[in-house]
């Protein structure tokens, strides 16, 4: 989906916890590697280094296709626990980066 950069910068431009949460929610469903999200990271780094890092972590940690493949091999409860732990750890890492990256 196309999201104008102006709208994106208004949503996640601030250095708040909400900015990181929005970046994580955008990044989690994306199936990507560092090469495919590099252009997006460059744009996000102009807004906030912390938000860019949270987005990168979220995009590489878990994705919808990955969850679908896990669901074929594991029980739904195990998949939900796995995804939940990854999401929480990503958000905690992002929160820990706020004082470091500013």
C-alpha positions as CSV (number, residue, x, y, z in Angstrom):
1,X,0.0,0.0,0.0
2,X,1.2,3.5,-0.7
3,X,1.5,5.8,2.2
4,X,2.6,9.4,1.4
5,X,5.8,10.4,3.2
6,X,4.2,13.5,4.6
7,X,1.5,11.3,6.4
8,X,4.2,8.9,7.6
9,X,6.3,11.7,9.0
10,X,3.3,13.1,10.8
11,X,2.6,9.7,12.4
12,X,6.0,8.7,13.4
13,X,8.1,11.9,13.3
14,X,8.0,12.5,17.0
15,X,10.3,10.8,19.5
16,X,7.6,9.2,21.4
17,X,6.7,5.6,22.4
18,X,3.7,5.8,20.1
19,X,6.0,6.5,17.2
20,X,8.0,3.4,17.8
21,X,4.8,1.3,18.3
22,X,3.4,2.6,15.0
23,X,6.7,1.8,13.2
24,X,6.7,-1.7,14.7
25,X,3.1,-2.3,13.7
26,X,4.0,-1.3,10.1
27,X,7.1,-3.5,10.1
28,X,5.8,-6.7,11.6
29,X,3.6,-7.9,8.7
30,X,6.3,-7.1,6.1
31,X,8.3,-10.0,4.8
32,X,11.7,-8.5,4.1
33,X,15.4,-8.5,4.5
34,X,17.8,-5.6,5.0
35,X,18.2,-5.0,1.2
36,X,14.5,-4.7,0.5
37,X,13.8,-2.3,3.4
38,X,17.0,-0.2,2.9
39,X,15.2,2.6,1.0
40,X,12.5,2.8,3.6
41,X,15.1,2.9,6.4
42,X,16.9,5.8,4.7
43,X,13.7,7.8,4.7
44,X,12.9,6.9,8.3
45,X,16.4,7.8,9.5
46,X,15.6,11.3,8.3
47,X,12.7,11.4,10.8
48,X,14.1,9.4,13.7
49,X,17.0,6.9,14.1
50,X,15.1,5.1,16.9
51,X,12.0,4.7,14.8
52,X,14.1,3.4,11.9
53,X,15.8,0.9,14.1
54,X,12.5,-0.3,15.5
55,X,11.0,-0.7,12.0
56,X,14.1,-2.7,10.9
57,X,13.9,-5.0,13.9
58,X,10.2,-5.5,13.4
59,X,10.4,-6.2,9.7
60,X,13.2,-8.8,10.1
61,X,12.0,-10.6,13.2
62,X,8.6,-11.9,12.2
63,X,6.3,-11.8,9.2
64,X,2.9,-13.1,8.1
65,X,4.4,-15.7,5.7
66,X,6.7,-16.9,8.5
67,X,3.7,-17.2,10.9
68,X,1.8,-19.1,8.3
69,X,4.6,-21.6,7.9
70,X,5.0,-22.0,11.6
71,X,1.2,-22.6,12.0
72,X,1.5,-25.6,9.7
73,X,4.1,-27.2,11.9
74,X,3.1,-26.1,15.4
75,X,0.0,-25.7,17.4
76,X,-1.7,-22.3,17.3
77,X,-1.0,-21.6,20.9
78,X,2.8,-22.2,20.4
79,X,2.8,-19.9,17.3
80,X,1.0,-17.2,19.2
81,X,3.4,-17.4,22.1
82,X,6.4,-17.3,19.8
83,X,5.1,-14.3,17.9
84,X,4.1,-12.6,21.1
85,X,7.6,-13.0,22.6
86,X,9.2,-11.7,19.4
87,X,6.9,-8.7,19.3
88,X,7.5,-7.8,23.0
89,X,11.2,-8.2,22.7
90,X,11.3,-6.0,19.6
91,X,9.4,-3.3,21.4
92,X,11.6,-3.6,24.5
93,X,14.7,-3.3,22.4
94,X,13.2,-0.2,20.7
95,X,12.4,1.3,24.1
96,X,15.9,0.7,25.2
97,X,17.2,2.5,22.1
98,X,15.3,5.7,22.8
99,X,17.9,7.1,25.3
100,X,20.8,5.9,23.2
101,X,19.7,7.1,19.8
102,X,17.5,9.9,21.0
